[in-house]
Amino acid sequence: MTDLEKRKLELELRSFTSRNFERPSECRNLDQIRFYVQELCTKIEEYRDRFNYVPNWAYSLLAQYNAKQNFMIHTEFRNIYR
C-alpha cells in the first residue's frame, strides 16, 4: 500500500469519526460510550480485514473511549457503594 493510499484511508476514517462520533471528553452517557467503542472496533476490524492497515490514531481514539468508559464505570460504582 502506498503512502497516498494510506493517507486516503486515514482521511476517510477521520471524516467518518468526526461526522458520527462525539469526542470522548464530551460524552456524558455510558451507553453512548459503549456504542462508540463498538462502532470504532467494527471500523478498525473492517480496515484491518479489507486493507491490512489501520491508522495508529484510530487505536488511540479507541483507548480514549475506553478510558472514559472505565472512568464512568468507576464513578458509578463508587457512588453506589458509598
Order of alpha helices (4+ residues) and beta strands (2+ residues): alpha-alpha-alpha
